[in-house]
Amino acid sequence: MKAPEPRHWVVLGSDAQRRIGVKPDQLRAEFEAGRELALSTDFPGAAANAVL
């Protein structure tokens, strides 16, 4: 199989695709659950001068 850009790894099978897809969802949920705590730790005025 030729692809325009070779992939580092290839997921084979619907079970593997589904199982691998769950991990990013779990990470996103964990990330969002800590949002308020993370934002509450900002140094006053730091967000206005953020580089990113």
TIVO-2410 file (N, C-alpha, C; in nm, 3 decimals):
# residues 52
REC num residu      c1      c2      c3 atome chaine
REC   1      M   0.084  -0.117   0.000     N      A
REC   1      M   0.000   0.000   0.000    CA      A
REC   1      M   0.088   0.124   0.000     C      A
REC   2      K   0.064   0.212  -0.094     N      A
REC   2      K   0.139   0.336  -0.099    CA      A
REC   2      K   0.054   0.450  -0.044     C      A
REC   3      A   0.113   0.528   0.039     N      A
REC   3      A   0.044   0.643   0.097    CA      A
REC   3      A   0.124   0.768   0.063     C      A
REC   4      P   0.056   0.883   0.048     N      A
REC   4      P   0.127   1.008   0.018    CA      A
REC   4      P   0.235   1.038   0.122     C      A
REC   5      E   0.203   1.013   0.248     N      A
REC   5      E   0.300   1.030   0.356    CA      A
REC   5      E   0.303   0.900   0.436     C      A
REC   6      P   0.415   0.832   0.439     N      A
REC   6      P   0.422   0.707   0.515    CA      A
REC   6      P   0.391   0.731   0.663     C      A
REC   7      R   0.314   0.644   0.720     N      A
REC   7      R   0.278   0.655   0.861    CA      A
REC   7      R   0.382   0.585   0.946     C      A
REC   8      H   0.398   0.636   1.067     N      A
REC   8      H   0.492   0.574   1.161    CA      A
REC   8      H   0.442   0.436   1.201     C      A
REC   9      W   0.312   0.423   1.224     N      A
REC   9      W   0.252   0.295   1.255    CA      A
REC   9      W   0.112   0.293   1.198     C      A
REC  10      V   0.061   0.173   1.175     N      A
REC  10      V  -0.071   0.155   1.115    CA      A
REC  10      V  -0.156   0.069   1.208     C      A
REC  11      V  -0.278   0.112   1.231     N      A
REC  11      V  -0.371   0.038   1.314    CA      A
REC  11      V  -0.448  -0.058   1.222     C      A
REC  12      L  -0.447  -0.184   1.256     N      A
REC  12      L  -0.516  -0.284   1.175    CA      A
REC  12      L  -0.633  -0.343   1.253     C      A
REC  13      G  -0.751  -0.332   1.199     N      A
REC  13      G  -0.871  -0.390   1.258    CA      A
REC  13      G  -0.956  -0.288   1.331     C      A
REC  14      S  -1.087  -0.313   1.326     N      A
REC  14      S  -1.180  -0.219   1.389    CA      A
REC  14      S  -1.169  -0.221   1.541     C      A
REC  15      D  -1.139  -0.337   1.599     N      A
REC  15      D  -1.123  -0.344   1.745    CA      A
REC  15      D  -1.006  -0.257   1.791     C      A
REC  16      A  -0.894  -0.268   1.721     N      A
REC  16      A  -0.777  -0.188   1.755    CA      A
REC  16      A  -0.805  -0.040   1.737     C      A
REC  17      Q  -0.871  -0.005   1.629     N      A
REC  17      Q  -0.905   0.136   1.603    CA      A
REC  17      Q  -0.991   0.192   1.716     C      A
REC  18      R  -1.091   0.116   1.756     N      A
REC  18      R  -1.182   0.161   1.862    CA      A
REC  18      R  -1.109   0.173   1.995     C      A
REC  19      R  -1.028   0.072   2.029     N      A
REC  19      R  -0.957   0.074   2.158    CA      A
REC  19      R  -0.856   0.188   2.165     C      A
REC  20      I  -0.785   0.210   2.058     N      A
REC  20      I  -0.687   0.318   2.055    CA      A
REC  20      I  -0.757   0.453   2.061     C      A
REC  21      G  -0.872   0.464   1.999     N      A
REC  21      G  -0.947   0.589   1.999    CA      A
REC  21      G  -0.998   0.630   2.135     C      A
REC  22      V  -1.012   0.536   2.226     N      A
REC  22      V  -1.062   0.565   2.361    CA      A
REC  22      V  -0.960   0.646   2.441     C      A
REC  23      K  -0.832   0.619   2.422     N      A
REC  23      K  -0.727   0.684   2.502    CA      A
REC  23      K  -0.729   0.836   2.487     C      A
REC  24      P  -0.734   0.892   2.365     N      A
REC  24      P  -0.738   1.039   2.356    CA      A
REC  24      P  -0.863   1.097   2.424     C      A
REC  25      D  -0.974   1.024   2.417     N      A
REC  25      D  -1.096   1.071   2.484    CA      A
REC  25      D  -1.076   1.076   2.635     C      A
REC  26      Q  -1.009   0.974   2.691     N      A
REC  26      Q  -0.982   0.972   2.834    CA      A
REC  26      Q  -0.888   1.085   2.874     C      A
REC  27      L  -0.785   1.107   2.792     N      A
REC  27      L  -0.690   1.214   2.821    CA      A
REC  27      L  -0.757   1.351   2.816     C      A
REC  28      R  -0.843   1.372   2.717     N      A
REC  28      R  -0.915   1.499   2.704    CA      A
REC  28      R  -1.005   1.522   2.825     C      A
REC  29      A  -1.076   1.418   2.870     N      A
REC  29      A  -1.164   1.431   2.986    CA      A
REC  29      A  -1.084   1.466   3.111     C      A
REC  30      E  -0.969   1.401   3.129     N      A
REC  30      E  -0.884   1.430   3.244    CA      A
REC  30      E  -0.829   1.573   3.236     C      A
REC  31      F  -0.788   1.613   3.118     N      A
REC  31      F  -0.737   1.747   3.096    CA      A
REC  31      F  -0.844   1.852   3.129     C      A
REC  32      E  -0.964   1.831   3.079     N      A
REC  32      E  -1.073   1.927   3.103    CA      A
REC  32      E  -1.116   1.928   3.249     C      A
REC  33      A  -1.108   1.813   3.318     N      A
REC  33      A  -1.147   1.807   3.459    CA      A
REC  33      A  -1.055   1.894   3.545     C      A
REC  34      G  -0.932   1.911   3.504     N      A
REC  34      G  -0.838   1.992   3.581    CA      A
REC  34      G  -0.829   2.137   3.536     C      A
REC  35      R  -0.914   2.177   3.443     N      A
REC  35      R  -0.908   2.312   3.385    CA      A
REC  35      R  -0.919   2.424   3.490     C      A
REC  36      E  -1.021   2.416   3.572     N      A
REC  36      E  -1.041   2.524   3.671    CA      A
REC  36      E  -0.926   2.535   3.769     C      A
REC  37      L  -0.876   2.421   3.814     N      A
REC  37      L  -0.761   2.423   3.905    CA      A
REC  37      L  -0.640   2.485   3.836     C      A
REC  38      A  -0.615   2.444   3.713     N      A
REC  38      A  -0.500   2.498   3.640    CA      A
REC  38      A  -0.511   2.649   3.622     C      A
REC  39      L  -0.628   2.695   3.584     N      A
REC  39      L  -0.646   2.839   3.563    CA      A
REC  39      L  -0.639   2.918   3.693     C      A
REC  40      S  -0.675   2.853   3.803     N      A
REC  40      S  -0.673   2.923   3.932    CA      A
REC  40      S  -0.532   2.945   3.984     C      A
REC  41      T  -0.433   2.880   3.925     N      A
REC  41      T  -0.296   2.893   3.974    CA      A
REC  41      T  -0.215   2.996   3.898     C      A
REC  42      D  -0.277   3.066   3.803     N      A
REC  42      D  -0.207   3.170   3.727    CA      A
REC  42      D  -0.156   3.280   3.819     C      A
REC  43      F  -0.040   3.329   3.791     N      A
REC  43      F   0.012   3.446   3.860    CA      A
REC  43      F  -0.069   3.565   3.810     C      A
REC  44      P  -0.113   3.654   3.898     N      A
REC  44      P  -0.196   3.767   3.854    CA      A
REC  44      P  -0.129   3.846   3.739     C      A
REC  45      G  -0.204   3.865   3.634     N      A
REC  45      G  -0.155   3.942   3.519    CA      A
REC  45      G  -0.072   3.861   3.421     C      A
REC  46      A  -0.041   3.736   3.453     N      A
REC  46      A   0.046   3.655   3.367    CA      A
REC  46      A  -0.022   3.620   3.235     C      A
REC  47      A  -0.152   3.599   3.235     N      A
REC  47      A  -0.222   3.560   3.113    CA      A
REC  47      A  -0.213   3.668   3.007     C      A
REC  48      A  -0.212   3.794   3.047     N      A
REC  48      A  -0.203   3.904   2.950    CA      A
REC  48      A  -0.068   3.908   2.881     C      A
REC  49      N   0.037   3.856   2.945     N      A
REC  49      N   0.170   3.859   2.887    CA      A
REC  49      N   0.216   3.724   2.836     C      A
REC  50      A   0.123   3.629   2.822     N      A
REC  50      A   0.159   3.493   2.779    CA      A
REC  50      A   0.218   3.495   2.638     C      A
REC  51      V   0.319   3.413   2.617     N      A
REC  51      V   0.386   3.405   2.487    CA      A
REC  51      V   0.306   3.322   2.390     C      A
REC  52      L   0.245   3.215   2.435     N      A
REC  52      L   0.172   3.126   2.346    CA      A
REC  52      L   0.038   3.180   2.308     C      A
***
